[in-house]
């Protein structure tokens, strides 16, 4: 490991926001849900945007915590050794804050969208939390 302390940009990089484009694969599910159930909201676009925000924030929180916990194994991997958590000195407090902030944003977006989305986001969050912290 190099002796470089992480910067704000490093903490932002581990969120992998560039992977947010993968959320485009949610669109077919939205389309089929509206076909099957109909549109029951006054402004579907805001609900779709909140859903994308929820999915991106919670996925980013997962990337952050995975990068933190996998850093000791990744340094021996042929390509993962280049990851930020291996190359920079990150602090556990900053990781915990970043993870909590992203989870909070994701759950808030889900709550603002709909009760069902909030329940699903909570179930997903709980499952990830259980796997990471209580395994």
N, CA, C and O atoms as a GROMACS GRO file, in nm:
protein
  540
    1UNK      N    1   0.085  -0.117   0.000
    1UNK     CA    2   0.000   0.000   0.000
    1UNK      C    3   0.090   0.123   0.000
    1UNK      O    4   0.189   0.128   0.072
    2UNK      N    5   0.055   0.220  -0.080
    2UNK     CA    6   0.130   0.344  -0.079
    2UNK      C    7   0.093   0.422   0.046
    2UNK      O    8  -0.005   0.391   0.114
    3UNK      N    9   0.169   0.521   0.075
    3UNK     CA   10   0.148   0.599   0.196
    3UNK      C   11   0.066   0.724   0.168
    3UNK      O   12   0.094   0.830   0.224
    4UNK      N   13  -0.032   0.715   0.084
    4UNK     CA   14  -0.113   0.830   0.044
    4UNK      C   15  -0.246   0.830   0.118
    4UNK      O   16  -0.322   0.733   0.110
    5UNK      N   17  -0.274   0.938   0.188
    5UNK     CA   18  -0.404   0.952   0.252
    5UNK      C   19  -0.508   0.982   0.144
    5UNK      O   20  -0.480   1.051   0.046
    6UNK      N   21  -0.626   0.929   0.165
    6UNK     CA   22  -0.734   0.948   0.068
    6UNK      C   23  -0.784   1.092   0.069
    6UNK      O   24  -0.786   1.158   0.173
    7UNK      N   25  -0.824   1.138  -0.046
    7UNK     CA   26  -0.884   1.270  -0.061
    7UNK      C   27  -1.035   1.254  -0.077
    7UNK      O   28  -1.086   1.142  -0.086
    8UNK      N   29  -1.105   1.365  -0.081
    8UNK     CA   30  -1.249   1.361  -0.106
    8UNK      C   31  -1.278   1.291  -0.238
    8UNK      O   32  -1.373   1.213  -0.248
    9UNK      N   33  -1.196   1.318  -0.338
    9UNK     CA   34  -1.214   1.255  -0.470
    9UNK      C   35  -1.201   1.103  -0.461
    9UNK      O   36  -1.271   1.030  -0.532
   10UNK      N   37  -1.112   1.056  -0.375
   10UNK     CA   38  -1.096   0.911  -0.358
   10UNK      C   39  -1.220   0.849  -0.296
   10UNK      O   40  -1.265   0.742  -0.338
   11UNK      N   41  -1.277   0.917  -0.197
   11UNK     CA   42  -1.399   0.866  -0.134
   11UNK      C   43  -1.515   0.870  -0.233
   11UNK      O   44  -1.601   0.782  -0.232
   12UNK      N   45  -1.517   0.970  -0.318
   12UNK     CA   46  -1.621   0.979  -0.420
   12UNK      C   47  -1.602   0.869  -0.524
   12UNK      O   48  -1.700   0.811  -0.573
   13UNK      N   49  -1.478   0.839  -0.558
   13UNK     CA   50  -1.449   0.737  -0.659
   13UNK      C   51  -1.499   0.599  -0.617
   13UNK      O   52  -1.546   0.523  -0.702
   14UNK      N   53  -1.490   0.565  -0.488
   14UNK     CA   54  -1.531   0.431  -0.447
   14UNK      C   55  -1.682   0.412  -0.448
   14UNK      O   56  -1.730   0.300  -0.432
   15UNK      N   57  -1.759   0.520  -0.468
   15UNK     CA   58  -1.903   0.505  -0.483
   15UNK      C   59  -1.939   0.447  -0.618
   15UNK      O   60  -2.050   0.399  -0.639
   16UNK      N   61  -1.844   0.454  -0.710
   16UNK     CA   62  -1.862   0.404  -0.847
   16UNK      C   63  -1.989   0.460  -0.912
   16UNK      O   64  -2.069   0.386  -0.971
   17UNK      N   65  -2.005   0.589  -0.901
   17UNK     CA   66  -2.121   0.653  -0.963
   17UNK      C   67  -2.124   0.633  -1.113
   17UNK      O   68  -2.230   0.641  -1.176
   18UNK      N   69  -2.007   0.607  -1.172
   18UNK     CA   70  -2.003   0.579  -1.316
   18UNK      C   71  -2.077   0.449  -1.350
   18UNK      O   72  -2.110   0.426  -1.466
   19UNK      N   73  -2.101   0.365  -1.251
   19UNK     CA   74  -2.178   0.243  -1.273
   19UNK      C   75  -2.329   0.271  -1.270
   19UNK      O   76  -2.409   0.181  -1.297
   20UNK      N   77  -2.367   0.392  -1.240
   20UNK     CA   78  -2.508   0.430  -1.234
   20UNK      C   79  -2.580   0.411  -1.366
   20UNK      O   80  -2.703   0.400  -1.370
   21UNK      N   81  -2.505   0.408  -1.475
   21UNK     CA   82  -2.568   0.386  -1.605
   21UNK      C   83  -2.633   0.249  -1.612
   21UNK      O   84  -2.721   0.226  -1.696
   22UNK      N   85  -2.591   0.157  -1.526
   22UNK     CA   86  -2.652   0.024  -1.524
   22UNK      C   87  -2.798   0.030  -1.481
   22UNK      O   88  -2.875  -0.062  -1.509
   23UNK      N   89  -2.837   0.138  -1.415
   23UNK     CA   90  -2.975   0.150  -1.368
   23UNK      C   91  -3.072   0.159  -1.486
   23UNK      O   92  -3.193   0.147  -1.466
   24UNK      N   93  -3.022   0.179  -1.607
   24UNK     CA   94  -3.108   0.184  -1.724
   24UNK      C   95  -3.184   0.051  -1.741
   24UNK      O   96  -3.291   0.048  -1.802
   25UNK      N   97  -3.130  -0.056  -1.685
   25UNK     CA   98  -3.196  -0.186  -1.696
   25UNK      C   99  -3.319  -0.197  -1.606
   25UNK      O  100  -3.389  -0.298  -1.608
   26UNK      N  101  -3.344  -0.094  -1.528
   26UNK     CA  102  -3.466  -0.088  -1.448
   26UNK      C  103  -3.586  -0.051  -1.537
   26UNK      O  104  -3.699  -0.086  -1.505
   27UNK      N  105  -3.560   0.018  -1.646
   27UNK     CA  106  -3.667   0.069  -1.733
   27UNK      C  107  -3.763  -0.040  -1.781
   27UNK      O  108  -3.884  -0.019  -1.775
   28UNK      N  109  -3.716  -0.156  -1.828
   28UNK     CA  110  -3.812  -0.260  -1.869
   28UNK      C  111  -3.905  -0.302  -1.755
   28UNK      O  112  -4.023  -0.327  -1.777
   29UNK      N  113  -3.852  -0.310  -1.633
   29UNK     CA  114  -3.936  -0.345  -1.518
   29UNK      C  115  -4.042  -0.240  -1.491
   29UNK      O  116  -4.156  -0.273  -1.459
   30UNK      N  117  -4.005  -0.114  -1.504
   30UNK     CA  118  -4.101  -0.004  -1.486
   30UNK      C  119  -4.209  -0.013  -1.594
   30UNK      O  120  -4.328  -0.001  -1.565
   31UNK      N  121  -4.166  -0.035  -1.716
   31UNK     CA  122  -4.259  -0.044  -1.828
   31UNK      C  123  -4.361  -0.156  -1.806
   31UNK      O  124  -4.481  -0.135  -1.823
   32UNK      N  125  -4.311  -0.274  -1.768
   32UNK     CA  126  -4.402  -0.388  -1.748
   32UNK      C  127  -4.492  -0.368  -1.626
   32UNK      O  128  -4.607  -0.412  -1.626
   33UNK      N  129  -4.440  -0.303  -1.523
   33UNK     CA  130  -4.523  -0.275  -1.404
   33UNK      C  131  -4.638  -0.182  -1.442
   33UNK      O  132  -4.752  -0.204  -1.399
   34UNK      N  133  -4.610  -0.080  -1.520
   34UNK     CA  134  -4.716   0.011  -1.563
   34UNK      C  135  -4.816  -0.058  -1.655
   34UNK      O  136  -4.935  -0.029  -1.651
   35UNK      N  137  -4.767  -0.150  -1.740
   35UNK     CA  138  -4.857  -0.226  -1.826
   35UNK      C  139  -4.950  -0.316  -1.744
   35UNK      O  140  -5.070  -0.325  -1.773
   36UNK      N  141  -4.895  -0.380  -1.643
   36UNK     CA  142  -4.973  -0.475  -1.564
   36UNK      C  143  -5.064  -0.407  -1.461
   36UNK      O  144  -5.177  -0.451  -1.439
   37UNK      N  145  -5.015  -0.301  -1.398
   37UNK     CA  146  -5.089  -0.239  -1.289
   37UNK      C  147  -5.152  -0.105  -1.327
   37UNK      O  148  -5.244  -0.058  -1.260
   38UNK      N  149  -5.103  -0.044  -1.432
   38UNK     CA  150  -5.149   0.088  -1.468
   38UNK      C  151  -5.073   0.194  -1.389
   38UNK      O  152  -4.997   0.162  -1.298
   39UNK      N  153  -5.094   0.317  -1.424
   39UNK     CA  154  -5.027   0.428  -1.357
   39UNK      C  155  -5.121   0.481  -1.249
   39UNK      O  156  -5.231   0.528  -1.279
   40UNK      N  157  -5.077   0.472  -1.124
   40UNK     CA  158  -5.159   0.512  -1.010
   40UNK      C  159  -5.104   0.634  -0.936
   40UNK      O  160  -5.139   0.658  -0.821
   41UNK      N  161  -5.019   0.709  -1.002
   41UNK     CA  162  -4.961   0.828  -0.939
   41UNK      C  163  -4.984   0.947  -1.030
   41UNK      O  164  -5.000   0.932  -1.152
   42UNK      N  165  -4.986   1.065  -0.970
   42UNK     CA  166  -5.012   1.185  -1.049
   42UNK      C  167  -4.891   1.228  -1.132
   42UNK      O  168  -4.908   1.287  -1.238
   43UNK      N  169  -4.772   1.200  -1.085
   43UNK     CA  170  -4.652   1.240  -1.157
   43UNK      C  171  -4.555   1.122  -1.166
   43UNK      O  172  -4.463   1.111  -1.085
   44UNK      N  173  -4.574   1.034  -1.264
   44UNK     CA  174  -4.488   0.914  -1.272
   44UNK      C  175  -4.341   0.946  -1.292
   44UNK      O  176  -4.256   0.870  -1.246
   45UNK      N  177  -4.308   1.055  -1.360
   45UNK     CA  178  -4.168   1.089  -1.386
   45UNK      C  179  -4.092   1.112  -1.255
   45UNK      O  180  -3.978   1.068  -1.240
   46UNK      N  181  -4.154   1.182  -1.161
   46UNK     CA  182  -4.086   1.205  -1.033
   46UNK      C  183  -4.063   1.074  -0.959
   46UNK      O  184  -3.960   1.057  -0.894
   47UNK      N  185  -4.157   0.981  -0.968
   47UNK     CA  186  -4.140   0.852  -0.902
   47UNK      C  187  -4.030   0.770  -0.970
   47UNK      O  188  -3.955   0.700  -0.903
   48UNK      N  189  -4.021   0.780  -1.100
   48UNK     CA  190  -3.915   0.710  -1.172
   48UNK      C  191  -3.779   0.767  -1.134
   48UNK      O  192  -3.685   0.692  -1.109
   49UNK      N  193  -3.768   0.900  -1.131
   49UNK     CA  194  -3.641   0.964  -1.094
   49UNK      C  195  -3.601   0.931  -0.950
   49UNK      O  196  -3.484   0.906  -0.922
   50UNK      N  197  -3.698   0.931  -0.859
   50UNK     CA  198  -3.670   0.894  -0.721
   50UNK      C  199  -3.626   0.747  -0.712
   50UNK      O  200  -3.540   0.712  -0.632
   51UNK      N  201  -3.686   0.663  -0.794
   51UNK     CA  202  -3.647   0.522  -0.797
   51UNK      C  203  -3.504   0.505  -0.846
   51UNK      O  204  -3.428   0.424  -0.792
   52UNK      N  205  -3.466   0.582  -0.948
   52UNK     CA  206  -3.329   0.576  -0.998
   52UNK      C  207  -3.232   0.626  -0.890
   52UNK      O  208  -3.126   0.568  -0.870
   53UNK      N  209  -3.269   0.734  -0.822
   53UNK     CA  210  -3.185   0.786  -0.714
   53UNK      C  211  -3.169   0.683  -0.604
   53UNK      O  212  -3.059   0.661  -0.553
   54UNK      N  213  -3.279   0.620  -0.566
   54UNK     CA  214  -3.277   0.516  -0.464
   54UNK      C  215  -3.183   0.402  -0.504
   54UNK      O  216  -3.096   0.362  -0.427
   55UNK      N  217  -3.201   0.350  -0.624
   55UNK     CA  218  -3.120   0.237  -0.671
   55UNK      C  219  -2.972   0.274  -0.680
   55UNK      O  220  -2.886   0.196  -0.641
   56UNK      N  221  -2.943   0.392  -0.730
   56UNK     CA  222  -2.805   0.436  -0.744
   56UNK      C  223  -2.740   0.457  -0.608
   56UNK      O  224  -2.626   0.415  -0.587
   57UNK      N  225  -2.810   0.522  -0.515
   57UNK     CA  226  -2.752   0.550  -0.383
   57UNK      C  227  -2.726   0.421  -0.305
   57UNK      O  228  -2.621   0.406  -0.244
   58UNK      N  229  -2.822   0.331  -0.306
   58UNK     CA  230  -2.804   0.206  -0.230
   58UNK      C  231  -2.697   0.118  -0.296
   58UNK      O  232  -2.619   0.054  -0.225
   59UNK      N  233  -2.692   0.114  -0.428
   59UNK     CA  234  -2.586   0.039  -0.496
   59UNK      C  235  -2.449   0.101  -0.464
   59UNK      O  236  -2.352   0.028  -0.441
   60UNK      N  237  -2.441   0.233  -0.462
   60UNK     CA  238  -2.316   0.301  -0.430
   60UNK      C  239  -2.273   0.273  -0.287
   60UNK      O  240  -2.154   0.254  -0.260
   61UNK      N  241  -2.368   0.269  -0.195
   61UNK     CA  242  -2.337   0.235  -0.056
   61UNK      C  243  -2.277   0.094  -0.049
   61UNK      O  244  -2.183   0.069   0.026
   62UNK      N  245  -2.332   0.004  -0.128
   62UNK     CA  246  -2.281  -0.132  -0.133
   62UNK      C  247  -2.139  -0.135  -0.189
   62UNK      O  248  -2.054  -0.208  -0.137
   63UNK      N  249  -2.112  -0.057  -0.294
   63UNK     CA  250  -1.977  -0.050  -0.350
   63UNK      C  251  -1.878   0.001  -0.245
   63UNK      O  252  -1.768  -0.052  -0.232
   64UNK      N  253  -1.918   0.104  -0.171
   64UNK     CA  254  -1.830   0.163  -0.069
   64UNK      C  255  -1.792   0.060   0.036
   64UNK      O  256  -1.674   0.043   0.067
   65UNK      N  257  -1.891  -0.008   0.090
   65UNK     CA  258  -1.863  -0.102   0.198
   65UNK      C  259  -1.787  -0.225   0.147
   65UNK      O  260  -1.703  -0.280   0.217
   66UNK      N  261  -1.817  -0.268   0.024
   66UNK     CA  262  -1.742  -0.380  -0.035
   66UNK      C  263  -1.596  -0.343  -0.055
   66UNK      O  264  -1.507  -0.422  -0.027
   67UNK      N  265  -1.572  -0.223  -0.105
   67UNK     CA  266  -1.434  -0.180  -0.129
   67UNK      C  267  -1.357  -0.176   0.004
   67UNK      O  268  -1.240  -0.214   0.009
   68UNK      N  269  -1.423  -0.131   0.109
   68UNK     CA  270  -1.359  -0.122   0.240
   68UNK      C  271  -1.326  -0.262   0.294
   68UNK      O  272  -1.213  -0.287   0.336
   69UNK      N  273  -1.423  -0.351   0.292
   69UNK     CA  274  -1.402  -0.483   0.350
   69UNK      C  275  -1.312  -0.573   0.265
   69UNK      O  276  -1.247  -0.663   0.318
   70UNK      N  277  -1.308  -0.550   0.135
   70UNK     CA  278  -1.231  -0.637   0.046
   70UNK      C  279  -1.088  -0.588   0.022
   70UNK      O  280  -1.012  -0.654  -0.050
   71UNK      N  281  -1.051  -0.475   0.078
   71UNK     CA  282  -0.921  -0.415   0.046
   71UNK      C  283  -0.802  -0.505   0.076
   71UNK      O  284  -0.704  -0.504   0.002
   72UNK      N  285  -0.809  -0.583   0.182
   72UNK     CA  286  -0.697  -0.672   0.217
   72UNK      C  287  -0.682  -0.787   0.118
   72UNK      O  288  -0.571  -0.832   0.092
   73UNK      N  289  -0.793  -0.835   0.064
   73UNK     CA  290  -0.789  -0.942  -0.036
   73UNK      C  291  -0.757  -0.887  -0.174
   73UNK      O  292  -0.686  -0.951  -0.252
   74UNK      N  293  -0.809  -0.767  -0.203
   74UNK     CA  294  -0.789  -0.708  -0.335
   74UNK      C  295  -0.643  -0.676  -0.365
   74UNK      O  296  -0.604  -0.674  -0.482
   75UNK      N  297  -0.562  -0.653  -0.263
   75UNK     CA  298  -0.422  -0.618  -0.292
   75UNK      C  299  -0.345  -0.735  -0.353
   75UNK      O  300  -0.237  -0.715  -0.408
   76UNK      N  301  -0.400  -0.856  -0.343
   76UNK     CA  302  -0.335  -0.973  -0.402
   76UNK      C  303  -0.397  -1.014  -0.536
   76UNK      O  304  -0.349  -1.107  -0.601
   77UNK      N  305  -0.503  -0.943  -0.578
   77UNK     CA  306  -0.572  -0.974  -0.702
   77UNK      C  307  -0.497  -0.910  -0.820
   77UNK      O  308  -0.444  -0.800  -0.805
   78UNK      N  309  -0.493  -0.977  -0.937
   78UNK     CA  310  -0.417  -0.923  -1.050
   78UNK      C  311  -0.464  -0.788  -1.103
   78UNK      O  312  -0.384  -0.713  -1.159
   79UNK      N  313  -0.591  -0.755  -1.086
   79UNK     CA  314  -0.638  -0.623  -1.132
   79UNK      C  315  -0.696  -0.537  -1.020
   79UNK      O  316  -0.686  -0.414  -1.025
   80UNK      N  317  -0.754  -0.600  -0.920
   80UNK     CA  318  -0.818  -0.524  -0.813
   80UNK      C  319  -0.719  -0.452  -0.722
   80UNK      O  320  -0.758  -0.365  -0.645
   81UNK      N  321  -0.592  -0.485  -0.731
   81UNK     CA  322  -0.492  -0.419  -0.649
   81UNK      C  323  -0.481  -0.270  -0.682
   81UNK      O  324  -0.423  -0.193  -0.606
   82UNK      N  325  -0.538  -0.231  -0.796
   82UNK     CA  326  -0.535  -0.090  -0.838
   82UNK      C  327  -0.649  -0.009  -0.777
   82UNK      O  328  -0.654   0.113  -0.793
   83UNK      N  329  -0.740  -0.074  -0.708
   83UNK     CA  330  -0.855  -0.004  -0.651
   83UNK      C  331  -0.813   0.097  -0.545
   83UNK      O  332  -0.708   0.084  -0.481
   84UNK      N  333  -0.896   0.197  -0.530
   84UNK     CA  334  -0.867   0.307  -0.439
   84UNK      C  335  -0.841   0.262  -0.296
   84UNK      O  336  -0.749   0.312  -0.231
   85UNK      N  337  -0.920   0.169  -0.247
   85UNK     CA  338  -0.905   0.126  -0.107
   85UNK      C  339  -0.773   0.054  -0.083
   85UNK      O  340  -0.727   0.047   0.031
   86UNK      N  341  -0.713   0.002  -0.187
   86UNK     CA  342  -0.582  -0.062  -0.174
   86UNK      C  343  -0.472   0.043  -0.188
   86UNK      O  344  -0.370   0.036  -0.119
   87UNK      N  345  -0.491   0.137  -0.277
   87UNK     CA  346  -0.388   0.235  -0.308
   87UNK      C  347  -0.384   0.355  -0.213
   87UNK      O  348  -0.282   0.422  -0.201
   88UNK      N  349  -0.494   0.382  -0.146
   88UNK     CA  350  -0.503   0.499  -0.059
   88UNK      C  351  -0.535   0.456   0.084
   88UNK      O  352  -0.586   0.346   0.107
   89UNK      N  353  -0.505   0.542   0.178
   89UNK     CA  354  -0.537   0.516   0.318
   89UNK      C  355  -0.673   0.579   0.348
   89UNK      O  356  -0.685   0.701   0.359
   90UNK      N  357  -0.773   0.495   0.361
   90UNK     CA  358  -0.908   0.538   0.393
   90UNK      C  359  -0.930   0.522   0.543
   90UNK      O  360  -0.865   0.438   0.607
   91UNK      N  361  -1.020   0.600   0.600
   91UNK     CA  362  -1.050   0.585   0.742
   91UNK      C  363  -1.187   0.519   0.759
   91UNK      O  364  -1.280   0.544   0.682
   92UNK      N  365  -1.196   0.436   0.861
   92UNK     CA  366  -1.322   0.367   0.889
   92UNK      C  367  -1.435   0.462   0.919
   92UNK      O  368  -1.549   0.438   0.879
   93UNK      N  369  -1.406   0.572   0.989
   93UNK     CA  370  -1.511   0.670   1.022
   93UNK      C  371  -1.566   0.735   0.896
   93UNK      O  372  -1.687   0.754   0.882
   94UNK      N  373  -1.476   0.770   0.804
   94UNK     CA  374  -1.521   0.832   0.679
   94UNK      C  375  -1.602   0.733   0.596
   94UNK      O  376  -1.703   0.770   0.535
   95UNK      N  377  -1.560   0.608   0.593
   95UNK     CA  378  -1.633   0.504   0.520
   95UNK      C  379  -1.772   0.486   0.581
   95UNK      O  380  -1.871   0.478   0.509
   96UNK      N  381  -1.778   0.478   0.714
   96UNK     CA  382  -1.907   0.461   0.782
   96UNK      C  383  -1.999   0.579   0.754
   96UNK      O  384  -2.119   0.560   0.732
   97UNK      N  385  -1.945   0.701   0.756
   97UNK     CA  386  -2.025   0.819   0.726
   97UNK      C  387  -2.076   0.816   0.582
   97UNK      O  388  -2.194   0.840   0.556
   98UNK      N  389  -1.985   0.786   0.489
   98UNK     CA  390  -2.022   0.782   0.347
   98UNK      C  391  -2.129   0.676   0.322
   98UNK      O  392  -2.228   0.702   0.253
   99UNK      N  393  -2.109   0.558   0.378
   99UNK     CA  394  -2.205   0.450   0.362
   99UNK      C  395  -2.340   0.489   0.420
   99UNK      O  396  -2.443   0.470   0.356
  100UNK      N  397  -2.340   0.544   0.542
  100UNK     CA  398  -2.466   0.586   0.606
  100UNK      C  399  -2.537   0.694   0.526
  100UNK      O  400  -2.659   0.690   0.511
  101UNK      N  401  -2.461   0.788   0.475
  101UNK     CA  402  -2.519   0.897   0.395
  101UNK      C  403  -2.585   0.841   0.269
  101UNK      O  404  -2.697   0.880   0.235
  102UNK      N  405  -2.517   0.751   0.200
  102UNK     CA  406  -2.573   0.694   0.078
  102UNK      C  407  -2.697   0.609   0.106
  102UNK      O  408  -2.795   0.616   0.032
  103UNK      N  409  -2.693   0.530   0.212
  103UNK     CA  410  -2.811   0.451   0.250
  103UNK      C  411  -2.926   0.545   0.286
  103UNK      O  412  -3.040   0.523   0.245
  104UNK      N  413  -2.896   0.650   0.360
  104UNK     CA  414  -2.999   0.748   0.398
  104UNK      C  415  -3.062   0.814   0.277
  104UNK      O  416  -3.184   0.830   0.270
  105UNK      N  417  -2.980   0.854   0.181
  105UNK     CA  418  -3.031   0.916   0.058
  105UNK      C  419  -3.119   0.816  -0.017
  105UNK      O  420  -3.227   0.851  -0.064
  106UNK      N  421  -3.073   0.693  -0.027
  106UNK     CA  422  -3.150   0.590  -0.098
  106UNK      C  423  -3.284   0.564  -0.032
  106UNK      O  424  -3.387   0.557  -0.100
  107UNK      N  425  -3.285   0.548   0.101
  107UNK     CA  426  -3.410   0.521   0.172
  107UNK      C  427  -3.503   0.643   0.169
  107UNK      O  428  -3.625   0.627   0.159
  108UNK      N  429  -3.447   0.762   0.177
  108UNK     CA  430  -3.530   0.884   0.168
  108UNK      C  431  -3.595   0.895   0.031
  108UNK      O  432  -3.713   0.927   0.020
  109UNK      N  433  -3.518   0.869  -0.074
  109UNK     CA  434  -3.574   0.874  -0.209
  109UNK      C  435  -3.686   0.771  -0.224
  109UNK      O  436  -3.789   0.800  -0.284
  110UNK      N  437  -3.664   0.653  -0.170
  110UNK     CA  438  -3.767   0.548  -0.176
  110UNK      C  439  -3.892   0.592  -0.100
  110UNK      O  440  -4.003   0.574  -0.148
  111UNK      N  441  -3.873   0.648   0.018
  111UNK     CA  442  -3.986   0.694   0.100
  111UNK      C  443  -4.066   0.802   0.029
  111UNK      O  444  -4.189   0.801   0.032
  112UNK      N  445  -3.996   0.895  -0.036
  112UNK     CA  446  -4.063   1.004  -0.107
  112UNK      C  447  -4.136   0.954  -0.231
  112UNK      O  448  -4.232   1.016  -0.276
  113UNK      N  449  -4.092   0.842  -0.285
  113UNK     CA  450  -4.155   0.787  -0.404
  113UNK      C  451  -4.284   0.714  -0.370
  113UNK      O  452  -4.390   0.749  -0.421
  114UNK      N  453  -4.274   0.612  -0.285
  114UNK     CA  454  -4.394   0.536  -0.250
  114UNK      C  455  -4.367   0.446  -0.130
  114UNK      O  456  -4.252   0.414  -0.098
  115UNK      N  457  -4.474   0.407  -0.067
  115UNK     CA  458  -4.464   0.317   0.048
  115UNK      C  459  -4.405   0.183   0.006
  115UNK      O  460  -4.321   0.128   0.077
  116UNK      N  461  -4.448   0.131  -0.107
  116UNK     CA  462  -4.398   0.002  -0.155
  116UNK      C  463  -4.249   0.009  -0.187
  116UNK      O  464  -4.175  -0.082  -0.151
  117UNK      N  465  -4.206   0.115  -0.253
  117UNK     CA  466  -4.064   0.127  -0.286
  117UNK      C  467  -3.981   0.136  -0.158
  117UNK      O  468  -3.871   0.081  -0.150
  118UNK      N  469  -4.032   0.206  -0.058
  118UNK     CA  470  -3.962   0.217   0.069
  118UNK      C  471  -3.948   0.080   0.136
  118UNK      O  472  -3.842   0.046   0.188
  119UNK      N  473  -4.055   0.003   0.134
  119UNK     CA  474  -4.051  -0.131   0.195
  119UNK      C  475  -3.950  -0.219   0.122
  119UNK      O  476  -3.871  -0.289   0.186
  120UNK      N  477  -3.952  -0.216  -0.010
  120UNK     CA  478  -3.857  -0.297  -0.089
  120UNK      C  479  -3.714  -0.251  -0.063
  120UNK      O  480  -3.624  -0.334  -0.048
  121UNK      N  481  -3.692  -0.120  -0.058
  121UNK     CA  482  -3.557  -0.068  -0.031
  121UNK      C  483  -3.510  -0.110   0.108
  121UNK      O  484  -3.393  -0.144   0.126
  122UNK      N  485  -3.599  -0.107   0.205
  122UNK     CA  486  -3.563  -0.150   0.341
  122UNK      C  487  -3.527  -0.299   0.344
  122UNK      O  488  -3.432  -0.338   0.411
  123UNK      N  489  -3.602  -0.379   0.273
  123UNK     CA  490  -3.573  -0.523   0.267
  123UNK      C  491  -3.437  -0.546   0.202
  123UNK      O  492  -3.356  -0.625   0.251
  124UNK      N  493  -3.411  -0.477   0.092
  124UNK     CA  494  -3.283  -0.489   0.023
  124UNK      C  495  -3.170  -0.442   0.115
  124UNK      O  496  -3.067  -0.508   0.126
  125UNK      N  497  -3.190  -0.329   0.180
  125UNK     CA  498  -3.089  -0.276   0.271
  125UNK      C  499  -3.063  -0.374   0.385
  125UNK      O  500  -2.948  -0.400   0.419
  126UNK      N  501  -3.169  -0.428   0.443
  126UNK     CA  502  -3.153  -0.521   0.555
  126UNK      C  503  -3.077  -0.646   0.511
  126UNK      O  504  -2.990  -0.695   0.584
  127UNK      N  505  -3.108  -0.695   0.392
  127UNK     CA  506  -3.040  -0.815   0.341
  127UNK      C  507  -2.891  -0.786   0.325
  127UNK      O  508  -2.808  -0.866   0.368
  128UNK      N  509  -2.857  -0.675   0.264
  128UNK     CA  510  -2.716  -0.639   0.244
  128UNK      C  511  -2.649  -0.617   0.379
  128UNK      O  512  -2.538  -0.664   0.402
  129UNK      N  513  -2.717  -0.546   0.469
  129UNK     CA  514  -2.662  -0.520   0.602
  129UNK      C  515  -2.633  -0.650   0.674
  129UNK      O  516  -2.528  -0.666   0.735
  130UNK      N  517  -2.727  -0.743   0.668
  130UNK     CA  518  -2.712  -0.872   0.734
  130UNK      C  519  -2.592  -0.949   0.676
  130UNK      O  520  -2.512  -1.005   0.751
  131UNK      N  521  -2.582  -0.953   0.546
  131UNK     CA  522  -2.473  -1.025   0.481
  131UNK      C  523  -2.338  -0.964   0.518
  131UNK      O  524  -2.242  -1.037   0.545
  132UNK      N  525  -2.330  -0.832   0.517
  132UNK     CA  526  -2.202  -0.766   0.542
  132UNK      C  527  -2.161  -0.771   0.689
  132UNK      O  528  -2.048  -0.807   0.721
  133UNK      N  529  -2.252  -0.735   0.777
  133UNK     CA  530  -2.215  -0.714   0.916
  133UNK      C  531  -2.243  -0.831   1.009
  133UNK      O  532  -2.178  -0.843   1.114
  134UNK      N  533  -2.336  -0.916   0.975
  134UNK     CA  534  -2.375  -1.020   1.068
  134UNK      C  535  -2.343  -1.161   1.019
  134UNK      O  536  -2.389  -1.259   1.077
  135UNK      N  537  -2.265  -1.171   0.914
  135UNK     CA  538  -2.234  -1.304   0.862
  135UNK      C  539  -2.140  -1.371   0.960
  135UNK      O  540  -2.099  -1.485   0.937
   0.00000   0.00000   0.00000
